[in-house]
Amino acid sequence: MHLSIGQAYSWSVFKPPLEKALDLSGTQSALPFQLGIVMLGLSAAFGGPLVERNGPRWAMFVSMVCFASGFLISALGVATSQYWLVVLGYGFVGGIGLGIGYISPVSTLMKWFPDRPGMATGIAIMGFGGGALIASPWSTQMLGSFGATTGGIAEAFLIHGVVYAVFMTLGVLLVRVPADGWLPKGFNPAKAATKALVTTANVSARNAIRTPQFWFLWVVLCFNVTAGIGILEKAAPMIQDFFAHTATPISVSAAAGFVALLSLANMTGRIVWSSTSDLIGRKNMYRVYLGVGAVLYLIISLWGDSHTVVFILCALGILSFYGGGFATVPAYLKDLFGTFQVGAIHGRLLTAWSVAGVLGPLIVNAIADSQEAAGKTGPDLYTTSLYIMIGLLVIGFLSNELIRPVKDKFHEPALATVGGTDAVATPQGGS
């Protein structure tokens, strides 16, 4: 599921052909992606309770229908030169598929792996980060074969919709939910809960958003994503600008290779860091994401143009933390609020991604444009935005430090709703 919807990260492949074929500006060609990310957060927030109520199979089916239909509507839009249909299809309809599909496996995986929730969600969410590694060369090859005309782009969209529908259907057919009360052999929830912030109680989605913990974590996710997506969205021109006036300028092909490396770091960080969080705890892991991330940004701003290796290593670290933050946050939510409605809570938290998806690119691009208008070049285009990112990461770090265990008054009673029916909750530590 996540490898399929992770295609969103390869939208840039279609930007130049669409701009040429439909006479669009760069801002216009980015609109479907931006709307898709906004709809991802909104549909995850509003659809989260439905996912919990109807189960992962229903959610994956809805995701498949919306995501595939988005491509088919977009194909019609390009074929008829009606760009608003592309925005409607890929951005609005497809964006709903992104949001529902993103959260659909999360609570199910943590029920199967309560002993390693970070690893479990990291494996799935790693797919979203790595989706572009498949989609980018595949889309490029199709555009090369069919042509970058309206007909060729429409045909590529059509094939995307059909193929992704087939593969996402596999997820619909294969997903299973463990029986109520099932636990891995030898796992004792009460013993595992001795780690800081881990709870054996449950909090409903309605109560979760009334807690300060939810909003502190919202700030943490929003600013961590803002810092990462700021580099990701501007990666190729940024590295070229940094070294444009040095003895080692970066070519277009080398910049493209840098983008591929960032995608790999994004994907790898999702499984490596989220699995590490099972060992050192979620709060400590976010201290690394935010604290070390701020240091890496500082190094780029001060010495990033001194050597390409310094710039690349720091950027790879930041992007690995960006991906790791996405993969670790569901387990952090489980630690704080339990598994009762963690999918719905996760969906509401993803509104932070919607905000960051607009905020990050806006900060970097707006400041770079204003600095360029002022006659500045090279690293000076990005110095101000880099310091803003450092400030946001510091605020996120402080928010993480303020997170404490949820008070008992927000906990659900022993009689809780499971799978849409009332059932007595399994005694803590049961088997």
N, C-alpha and C positions, 0 to 999 in steps of 0.2 A: 504493500500500500504506500509506504513512504518513499520507496524508490520511484514510484509512479508520480505522486504529487510533487516530489522534489524537482520535477521538470521546471517548476517555476523559476528556479535559480538560473536557468539557461535562456530566459526570455530575451536576453541581450542579443542572441543569435538572430532573432527575427527583427530587431529594431532597424538596422540599416536597409534590409530589403523592403520593409514596410514603408520606411520614409521615402525611398525612391519610387516604389510602385504606386503609392497613394499620395505622394507629395505632402508628407507630414514633417513637422518639426521634431526635434529630439524630445521636447516636453510632451508632445502629443503621443509619440511612439512609446513613451514610458508609462502612459496612463493605464493601460490594461494591467501591467504588473503592479503598479501602485494601488489600484483599486482591488486587485486580487489579494494583496497583503492586508488591506483594510478589512475586506470581507472575511478573510481568514480569522482575524481576531474577533470580529463581530459575530460571525456564525458559530465560532467555537464557544463564545460567551452565551449566546442565546440558545444554541443547540445542545450545550453540555448536559442540561437536565434530561433532554429527550434521549441522549445517548445512554445515560445511566438507566433511564426507565425502560427503553426498548432493547438495549443490549448492543454489543459490538457488531453483530452480523447486520442488523438493520442499519446501523450507522455507516458501515462500510459500503452497503448497497447504495444508500443515498449519496455517499461521496462519489462512488463510481459513476452513477447516473449524472450527477452535476458536473463532475470534472470532464467526463467524456463529451457530454452535451455542450460544454463550453467550447471545446475545440470544433465541434460540428457547426455551432452557430458562428464561430469565428471564420470557419471555412466559407460559409455562405456570405458573410460580410465582406471578405476579401474578394471573392469571386464576383460580387455585385458592386464592388467599390464603395460599400457602405461601412465606413470605419466605425461608426457608432455600434454596429453589430459585433465587431471585434471587442470593443470595450465592454459591451453587455455580456457577450459570451465568455471570453477569457477572464475578464475582470470580475463581473458580478456573479454569473452562474458558476463559472469555474472556481471563483474565490470561495463560494459556499462549499463546494466540494473539497477545497483545500482545508478549510477549518474543521469540517466534520470528519474528514479523513485523518487529519493530524491528531485529533484527540481520541479517535475510535479505539486504537489498540492500548492506550496508556493504562487505564484502570485494570483492564484484563491482564496485561503483562505483570502488573504488580501483584495481582492475586495469584498468578502462577509462581512468581518469584518474590515472596514477601521477605526472604532472607537476603536478596540482592536486587532491590528495586532500581538502584542506579544503573547496574549492568543491564537489566531487562529493558528499561526504557531507552537506555543509550543505544542498544542494538537496533531498535526500531527507528529512533529519531536520527541515528546515523544514516539511515536510508534517505531521509529527506535532504540531509547535507550532501550526500553523494549522488543524488538524482541527476545533477547536471553533468557528472562525469559520463553518464550514459547518454543523456538527452542532447548535450551540446554537439558531440561529433555526429550523432545520428541525424539531428536536425540539419547540420551543416551539409552532410552528405546528400540528404534529400533535396535541399535547396540547390545544390550543385547539379544534381541529376535532373530535377524538374524545371529549374530556372528560377530566378528571383523576380519573376513577374507575378501579377495577380493570380494567374492560373496555377503557377508552380507553388506559390505560398499556400493557396487554398487547398491544393492537393496534399501538401505536407501536413496542414492542419487536420485534414480529413483522416489521413493515415494515423496521425497521433491519437485522435479520438477513438478510432477503432481498436488499435493495438493496446492502448492503455485500458480500455474497457475490458479486454480479454484478460490482461494480467491482474487487474484489480478484482475481477471476478474470482480469481484464485484465492485471494484473501477472504472474500465473502464466504467461499465454500469451506475454507480450512480452519477458520477461527473457532475456538472452543473456549468456554468459560468453566473453570473448575467448580466442583460441587461445593455447596455452602459448608464452611468449616474445614475445608481441605487445607492441609499444611504439608510442606516438604518434610520428609523423614528426619527426625532429630532437631527440627527447628522449634524453638520456644520463644514466642513473641514477648513474653514477660521479661525473659533474660535479655533479649535483643533491645528492649526498650530502656535498658540502663544507659544507653548512649545519650548524650545531651540532645534535648529537644524531641526525642522520639516518643510518641504517644501510643498507648494501647487502646485509647478511647477513639471515638469518632465524632466528627463535627459535620453538620449538614452544610450544603452550599449556601443556603440562606444565612446561616449563622456565621459562616466563614468570612463573608464580606463585611461583617460587623466587627471583626477583630482587627486590632492594629497590626498583627502578624501578617495578615493578607496584604495590607497596603504597604507595609515595609518591603515585603517580598515583591510586590508590584513595582516599586521604585527600583529595587535591585535588578529585576529582569529588564525593565525598560532601559535603564542606563547602561547595562552591560551590552544589550543588543544595539543601542544607539552607537556605542563606541566601536563595535565590530562592524556594523553595516556601513558606517562612515567610510571605512577603508575598503570594504568589499565592493561597494557600489562605484567607487572611483579608482579602483586598484590600478588599472593599466595606465591611464593618464598621470596618476600620482607618481608612480615610480619613474616614468619618463621625465616628468617635470623636475623631480628631485635631482636627477643626474644629467639634465640637459646641458648644463654649463660646466661639466666636469670632464676629466680625461676618459671617462668610461660611460658615454651616453648609452641609454637603453633603446634597443631597436623595437619595432612593433612586434616582431615575432617573439622576442625575449619577454616583452610585457605580457603577451598572451600566455607564455609559459609560466610567468609569475602568477597570473590569475588562476591557472590550473593548480599550481602549488597551494594557493590559498584555499581552493575548493577541497583539496586533499586534507589540509590542516583542519578545516572546518569539519569535515567528515570524521577524521581520526579523533579529534578532540571530543566528539560526542560519545564515543565508546570508552576511550582511555580515561578521560577525566571523570565521567559519570561512574565508571567502575571504581576508580580511586576513591570517590566519595563514599562508597560502601565501607571502605577501610578507615578513612580519617574523619568521616562525618560531613554532612552537607554544609554546615556553617563554615567549617575550616576550608572546604573546597571553594566556597564563594569568596573567602578571604584571599585565596590565591587568584581567582578570576579578576577580582576588582583591584586588589592591592598590587599584585605583580603586573596586571594589565596597565595600571597607571604608570608604573615605573617604565614599562616598555614604550609607552607613548612618550614619556619624557626623554628617553634615549633617542627616539626617532626625531623629536623636535630639536634636540641639541646636537646630535652627532649622526643623524640619519643619512646625510649626504656625504659623510666621510668615507664610507665604503659600502658597496652594494650588499655585502654579506650581512653587515649590521642591520641595514634596513630590512632585508628579506627575513632574517631570523626573528626580528621583533614583530614584523607583520604576521609571520606564521604563528608566533605565540599568541598574539591578540586574537587571530581568527580561530585558533584552537580553543581559546577561552570563550569566544562567541558561541561556537558550536557546543562546547561543554556546558555552558549556562543553560541552553535549551534542553539538553538531555538530562541535566541534574535536577531541574526545577520540579518535575513531577514527583520525584522521590522526596524532595524537600517538603512538598505539600503533603505527601503521605506521612512523613515524620510529624508534621504539625497537626494535621486534621484527620488522619486515619484514612482508610480505604472506602468508607461508606459511600461518599459522593465525590471522590477525588477527581473523576473525569469532568464533572460539572464545574468543580472549583478550578481545575486546570484551564478549562475553556474560558472562564471569566478572567483568569489571570492573563490569558493571551491577548487581551485588549492592550496590554503593555507593548506587545509586539506591533500592533497596529500603529500606536503612537510613535514607537521607535522607528518603524519603517518609513514614516514621513520625516521625523525629526533628524535622524542621522544624515541622510542625503541632503536635506535642506541646509543643515549647518555647513557641511563641507562644500557643497556647490555654491551656495549663496556667498560665502566668505571668499571662496576662490574667484568667483566672478567679480566681486567688488575689488579685490586686491589686483586682479588683472586690469580692471578699468583704471586703477590708480597707477598703473605702470610697473607693477611688481612682477617678478618672474621666479621660476624655480621653487625652492622650498618655502620662500616667503608667501607663496599663494596659500599655504596650508598651516603656517605657524599658529595663527590665532585659533583655528578650528582644533588643532591638536591640543592646545592648552584648555580649550573648552571641554574636550573629551576627558582630559585628566581630571578636571573639576567634577564632571558628572560621575566618573568612576569613584572619586573620593566620597561623594554624596552617597553613592550606592554602597560603598564600604561601610560607612557610618550607619546606614539603614540596616544592613546585615547584622551589625553589632547590636542593634536595638531589638532584634527578634528574640523573644522568650517563649517558653512553653505556653500553650493556649490555656486560659483559665477554665476551671471545671464548669462554670456556669454556661459555657458554650457547648459542652459535650452532650451528645445524644444519650437518652436513657438506654438501658439494656435491651428494650424492645425496639428494634430498628427495622426499617424497610429494606428488604433485600430482594432485588430482581423484580420490584414492583408489587410484592406481596409482603404482608406482615409476618415476621418470623422472629423467634427468639435468637438473639445474637449468641454466637459461640462463646463459651466461657474463655477468658484470657488464658492462654497457654494450653488450650485444648488440642486434641489431635484428631 
